């Protein structure tokens, strides 16, 4: 019989040396010491959380267990997704975009008895993968099917990092469980900084689409929204590909922050938009071995212990009222071309599930406030931030010299205001051309980035060394615009039935927060 002093299950936190962290006997003994019981009384110890504490040279692992004494816990049930059929549902919601906001909005709409029609400008995730080859091999962008557009959105081929601080926006665990129900590794329910990996995400996205279809929803590819059907201050549908009208009882606009034509469409129809802060900068790339040695406190050249993942970092400071910070850090990753048009060069980062590339990369970006884009306001009005981004992207294209070749500069040369006579080896497959990034970017960005790099180099010796490479430009960190919505109804204040959603609307920043916002907008349908 279970001791009433220890109700089942117990939650027990233990701290173990790295070398013992996977040892079942060491785990059992540590739990027993914590509970002051004999180890033989422990019938179940089910791992719930796993995190690495690498603040000191003696690395520890923090583990949380669900524990039962004397009597085992019941076996955990697999996560199942039970969706009602909405094939004959009386109400239809059109969802523009199939990124995490759109997919999670569709699944939650089904739960609430709405039939979703997901409209995606790009291709399904399988066909989309083939369209990445021309970018990497020939520098040619397929403009509606690339690293940003297509099933799953920009996150599909960008690592699948799930860590978020957006706990106030909704049930993060529900997002993780939904992903696991569609084939994501169960480990994401346990790890403190979970990720799926760009090699595994396509299957998860494909399974989510199948759930929508099986419940009676619809997913349409090659369905680019080119107009809105407005009637008396309300939206009744959209026009697809300039010809086909698709009507519904509501529209969730989850198009993503690279769908610039959507912003232009809204502006042309005098639908209210608001400028907001965003960030631009570069990708900074180092050998992963350098980052490992810095973060795990061992001498360079030593092999990383098997139980340690590729090390990551997060850096942030403020320089003269503007934030400078790392963004979307990809340990053991690759830098990829994220352009959506052929007259620009944009870079982003990704990792596979094993994170076993010899390179580490991260965005290194500076906050841009609306007043920083005033030079573009006379010509572009509310779209000044987008024009600012585009200007940098076209400058990168010119400096790269053709295709998707990106301009690069050693970080130390950037700091010292000098040419790079050569560049370190890189993971960026289209190739690099040495260029003066410090002369191409605006001075307010360059000066702040220089100061921040100096600070970061003191925190992490070698970060600003000869092996560090800067690659231009990282411009798609977030939208320069917000599509406003009523905080109670989540509808646009001026257009009934229009629900701005996710990163593109300015209400999210990453896979999990976008998924949460999609669920929230679907819940607001009623």
Secondary structure, DSSP 8 states (H G I E B T S, - for coil): ---TTS-SSEEEEEEEEGGGTT-HHHHHHHHHHHHTS-GGGEEEEEEEEEEEE-SSSS-EEEEEEEEEESS---------------TT-S-EEEEE--SHHHHHHHHHHHHTT-EEEEEESS--HHHHHHHHHHHHHH----TTSSSSSSTT-GGGGSTTB---S-GGGS-HHHHHHHHHHTT--GGGGTBTT-B--HHHHHHHHHHHHHHHHHTT-EEEES--EEEEEEETTEEEEEEETTTEEEE-SEEEE---TT-HHHHHHHHHTT---EE--EEEEEEEEEEHHHHHHHHHT--TTS---TTS-------EEEETTEEEEEEEEETTEEEEE--SSTT---EEEEE-TT---SEEEEEEEEEE-GGGGGGGHHHHGGGHHHHHHHHHHHHHHHHHTSTT-EEEEEHHHHHHT---SS----S-TT-EEE--HHHHS-HHHHHHHHHHHHHHHHHSTTTTSTT-EEEEEE--SS-SEE----TTT-SBTTBBTEEE-TGGGTS--SHHHHHHHHHHHHHHT-
